[in-house]
Amino acid sequence: MPKEKDWVAFSKWGDTYGTSTSLRILIFGMTFVIINSHSTALSILEHQNSKTSDRPIVPMASDLVGWKNTTGFMPYGETMRNHRRLQHRLLGTPAACKAFHSHVELEMHRFLKRLLADPESKRLKEHIRKTAGSIVLRISHGYQVQEANDPFVDLAEQAVQQLVQAINPATFFVNVVPALRHLPEWFPGGGFRKTAREWAATLDDLAGKPVAFVKSQMAAGTAIPSYTSKLLDSERTLSAEEETDIKWSASSLYGAGVDTTYAIIYTFFKVMILYPEVQAKAKAEIDQVVGNQRLPCMEDRKHLPYINAIVLELYRWHIVLPTAIPHRSTEDLIYNNYFIPKGSIILPNVWKMTHDPTIYHSPMTFKPERFTQPEPERDPRQFMFGFGRRICAGRHLADVSIFLACAMVLSVFDITRYRDENGEAFMPDTEVTSGISSYPSDFRCTILPRSENAGVLVQAELAG
């Protein structure tokens, strides 16, 4: 398998081997099916989802550390369906998410204040990640994040960083030879078992401590309405199994939501420098619709088509999970005369789907206008939030967060190229990182209030 940007290699393989929309390769005795077209993804992952909704087992991450308890990595079965039902009830529709709009708006006000204090963007990545985490923790557990050294944010970030290592075959050979997971901790070569035990404790804390916080707040009558509090507030006594489902489905929201929100908002800042004409056009729309006496809110969204187009183009232009999280087939199936055996690992190449020149004109160019023309190009939300029974349960919440970030930031700030002490301006590149999740390469920018009133407005909104 390619070591760098495998989504680009998969795309080239598809082009090289003709009109085939999927590729089948064998590695270590496992069948990998790479899907390069949206129609094929729909046929296999949507229309045959009863057979293709399982997840591959990654021994270090799934079994030894325990990530199989979270919704995203959980094998397909009754427990996963229970998680999905809970998540859909409170977050699965735009109408359900509306109950949490005020939470997102409040955290975005705090984000603006952080930007106001950091005009040279020295901590931009930190500000975005803290904001994304704050939104999820406030909605999942009614928890308000501290500005510095927050225990829950630190715990969640530690668990996510451990996950990144745990799923990497190059880091843990047990992911290549699963039988090694039976080695005792004391046996030569079994040191990974000690690491797994320590990381499992981190993951257990991530799931358990926030729920304990919610229960203590509910007992004191001070709980902020949240995903967890609403599910725990039952007229009947919940079973231990039901409480476990609530605990793990709530903790799953952090890993699922923070990375996507963070990466796309970080991309937004880079795009505003690379395409200043887009920034100017967006500001003109905000000024006309919202004015300069208040910040945009969700009620403004239907009147801001160009901001909506920017959000869609961000989804398309930078794919956070270029090959999604792999699916696994639980039965033999046939697609278009292709035999896909039971146990196949299915990788939808989402990057290829969103950069297909037969669907998107000039796909490497950031162009929001593709979604505002009389016949708009395909909505990338059909690709980037997953497929079938594994579609992201928090997609509507992420969409709200990203829209508000774009609209609020542009209403009060100018985003320009960073200049060093000698006055030299730096233009960021368009490079991205490799891995299961892909992030924009690091860059700096200058973030200054558009006017004196804009800075005052940020402070006033937060105080209010």
N, C-alpha and C positions, 0 to 999 in steps of 0.2 A: 504494500500500500504506500502511496506517496507520503513523504515526511512533512512536506510544507504545502499549505493551501490545497488540500486534496480535492476541494470542490472545483478548482480550476482544472486540475488533471482529469477529474471525472468528466468534466465538460468536454475536454479535448478528446478523451477516449470515445465519447459518444459521437463526436464529429468524425473521428477517424474511421470508426467501424460502420459508417454509413447511416442510414435513416433509422436504425434501431433506436428506440427511445429508452431502452434499459440495457444494462450490461450485467452479466453474471460471471463472477470470478470465484475461484476456490483458493482459500488461504488457510493453512493449518487444518485442512479437512472441513472447514466451514464454508458454506455458500453465502456469498455477498451479492445482493441484487441492488444495483445502483440505478435510480430512476432519474432521468434527465428531463422529463416533460410533465407538465401539469395534468394532462389528460391521463397519462399512465398512472400518476400518483392517485388520482381520483379512482381509477378503475381498481387498483390494488388495495389502497389504504382506506378508501371511503366505501366503495361498493362491496368490497369483501372484508369489511372491518372485523367481522366475527372471527376471521382467521388470521388477521395481521395486526392485532392490537397489543400483542405481548411485547415485553422488553427483553433484550439480551441480558444475561447474567454476567456482570463484571465482578469476579470473585472478591477482590480486595474491597471494592466500594459497596457492592450490593450485599454480599453475605457477611464478610468479616467486620466491616464498619457498621453496616446496617442501613444503608441508603435505600434498600428495598422496601423499607417501611414508609418512605415518602412517596407521594402520588406519582411523581415523574419517573421514578425508577422501579416502581412496584410492578410485579408480574400481573398480567391481566387475570382478573378473577373477581369474586364477590367483594372483597375488601376494597379493591380499586374502584369498583362501581359504587360502593358506599361513599368513598371519598368524593367521587365525581358528583354524586347526588347532592351532598352537602355543599360543595363549592358552587354548583350550578344554582342552588336555591338562593344563596346570598350574593353571588358575584357573576353568575353565568349569563346575565342579560344586561343591556344598557339600563333598563328600568330598575333592576336590582342594585346596580352600581350607583344609581342616583342618590341613594341614601348616604353614600360616602363622599359625595362631591365636595362637601364643605371641609372634610378632613384633608383632601388633596389640596384644595385651595389654600388652606392654612399652612400646610407644609411648603407649598410653593412660595408663599409670602416670606417664610423663613429662608428659603433658598435665595430669594432676591436680596435679602439683607446680607447674607454671606458673600454674595457677589459684590455688593456695594463696598464691602470692607476689603476686597481683594482685587483691585483694578488690574493688576498685572497677571492675574490668573495663576498665581503660584500654587494654589491649592484647588484648582478647578475640578480635577478628577475627584478629590476628596469631598468637595461640596456636593457634586452630583450624586456620588455614591451614598453619602449620608442622607441626602434628600430622598433618594429612591428607597433606601432602607427605612427611613422615618415613615414614609407613606405606607409601606407594607405593614410595619409593626403597629402603626396606629389603627389600621383597618383590621388586621388579623387579631390583635390583642388589646386594642385601646390603650396602647403604651405610647407616651410622649418621650421621644429620644432626647437625651442630654446633649448639649453642644459639644462637650469634650469627654472622651473616655467613657462612653456609654457601655455598660456591661453587656446589654443584649446585642447591640450592634457589633461590638468586639467579638462576642461569642459566635454570632452568625457569620461574620467575615472569616473567622478562624475555621469554622466548619466548611465553608465554601472553598477556601483555599486548600484544605485537606482533601476535599472531594476532587479537585482538579488533579491532585497528585494520585489519588487512589484509583482513578479510571485510566491512568496512563500505563500502557504495557511496558514502556521503556523504564518506568520507575519501579514497578513491581512485576516480577516474572510470573507470579502466581496468576496474573491476568492472562498470560499466554498458556501456562500449564496449570489448569484449575486444580488438578489432583494435589498440588503442593499445599493447598489450604488445609490439608489434614496433618501437616507437619506440626509437632508440638513446639511451643515457644522456645524451649531450651535446646532443641535440636539444631546442629549447624545449618545455617541457611534459613532458620525459622524466625529470625529477628523481626520479620514483617508482622508476625502475630502480635508482638508487643506493641508495635506501632498501631496496628488495627484496634487493639484493646483500648489504647489511649484515645484514638480518634472516635471510637464508638462512644466513649464517655462524653466527648464534646458534643456529638450528635444527640445523645440522650438529653443532655442539658439544654440544647437548643429547642428540643421538642417539649421538655418538661417544665423548665423554669418560667417561660412566659405564661403557660397555662396556670401555674401556681400563682403568679402575679394576678391574673384575671380573677381567680377564685377568691383571693384575699380582698381585691377591690369590690367584688360582688358582695362579699360578706359584710364589708364596711359601708355598702351603699354608695360607693364613689366610682363605680366602674363606668368608663366611657363606652357607649355602645360599639360593639365590634363583632367581627365574625365569630370569635370564640364565645363571647358573652351571650350573644343571641342564641347560639346552639346549646350552651349549657343551661340557659334559663328555660328549662322545660317544666311543664306542669306535672310531669311524672318523674320518678327516679330513673336516671339513665343507667344502663348496664355498664359494666367495666369495658366491654367491647365497644360500646357506643362512645364512651369517653376517650378510649384509645383512638378511635377513628377521628374524633374532633381534634385531639391533640396533634396527631400526625398530619392531618389534612391542613390544619392551620399553619404548622411549621413549614409545610411544603411550599406555601405561598412566597416565602422569602427567596429561596433559591430560584424559583420559577420566575418571579417578577423583577427582582432587583437587577439582574444582569442585563435583561433586555432594555429596561428603562434607562439604566445607566449608559449603556453603549450607544443608544439612539440619541439621547440628549447630548452626550459628548460629541457625537457625529454632527449634531445640529450646530454646535459652536464652530466646528471646523468648516462646515459648509457655508456658514455666513461670511467667513473670511474668503473662501475660494470663489464664492458667487455673490459679490456685493450687490449686484443688480436684483437678486432674489430678496436680499435683506431690505433693500430700499422699497421694493414693491410691497412687501409684507407690512412694513411700517406704514406706508400710505394707506393700506386697507384698514389697519388698526386705528389710525388717527381718524379716519372718516367714520368708522362704525362706533368706536369706543370713546374717542377723544382723549384728552390728557388729564382729566380730573379724577379718574379711577383706573383700577386695573381690570383687564379682561376677566371674565368668568365663564363658566360653562353655558350660561344662558346666551352668551354672545356667539357661540360656536356656529349656529345655523346662519349667521350673518357674516361669517369670515371664511368664504370659500377658498381664498388663496392660502390662508394658514392651514386649512384642512388639506390642501394639495401638497403643501410642504411636508406635513406629517406623513402622507401617503408616499411621497417620494423618498423620505428618510427610510421608511420601511423597505422600499424597493432597492434603493441605492446601496445601503449597507445592511447586510443580513447578519444578524448576531449569531444565529445557529445555521451556518451555511449548508450543512447536511442534516439539520434537525437532530433530534435524539433518535437513534435507530429503533426501528420496529423489528419484531421477530414473528415469523409465521408459526402458527400452532397446528396447521394442517397442510398437506400438499394442496397446491392450487395451480390453475392454468390461467395464463393471461396471454392472449393473442398468439397462441401456439407455443408460448414459453412455459416450460415446466418449472415451478418454484417449489422445491421440496420443503417439507416440514422442518422447522429449525433454521430456516434461512434468515440472515440478517439483512434487513431492507433499509437502504439509505436513500431518502429523497433528496436530491441535489437542489435545494431551494435556491441557491445562488444562481444556478443555471436557469431556473425558471424565471427569475426576476431580471436576468440579463440576456434573455433570448431576443435577438434582434428581429425575429419574426413576430414578436408580441410587443416589444418596446422599441420605439425608434431611438437610435443613438443611446443604447442602454448604459454606456459608461458615463454619460453626461447627466448631471443633476438638473432636472427640468420639471418643476412642479406643473408647468402649463400642460403637460401630457394628461393631467387629470381634470383640467378645467375646460378643455375644448369640447365642442358639441358632441363628439363621439370619443369619450375618454378611453384611455388605455386601461388594461385590466387592473382591478383593485388588488394590490399586493397582499392584502390581508387574507386573500384566498390561499396564499402560500406560507407566509412567514410565522403564523401561529400554530402550525402543525396540521395534522390530518386525522380524520375519523374520530375514533373514541379517545384519541390522545391529544386532541386539540387543546390548546392552553386555556385552562379555566379562568385565568386572570387577565385574558386579553382585553376585555372591556376596561378594566381598571388601568392597565398599562396605556391604553389608548387615551384615556382621560388625562393621565399624568403627563404624557408627552405633548398633547395638545396644549395644556395649560402652561407647561414649561416654555414652549415656543412662543405662545401669544404673550405671556407675561413678560418674558425677557425682552422681546422686541418692543414692547410698549414703553419700556423705561430705559433700555440700554442701547448704546452703540457698540458693536463688536467689530474690532479692527485688528489689523496685523500687529503683532508684538514688535516693539522696537527696543534694541539694547541701549546701553549707556552712550554709545556712539551715534545713536539715531538710525542705525541700520534696521530696516524692516525685514521680517522673516515671513515667507509664505509657506504654510504647511504643505506636506505632501499628501497623497491620497492612499498611502500604504495602510495595510491592516495586519493584525497579528494572525498567526496560525493557531489551530487548536479546535476543540469542540465548539467553544465560543470564540468569536472573532471580534476584536476591538480596534478602533482607529489607532494609528500610531500616535505617540505623544506629540504635543505641540503646545505652544504658548499663544495667547492673544491678549489684547487690551479690551477691558470691559468698563466703560464709563457711562454715567448717567447721560441721557439725551439732553437733559436740562436740569437746572437747579430744582425745579418743581418735581421732576421725576424722582430725585433722591428723597425729597420730602415725602412724596407719595408712598414710597416703599416703607419708610418708617411709620407713617400714619396708618397704613393698612394693617401693619403688624400690631401696632398699639391698639387699634380698634378691635 
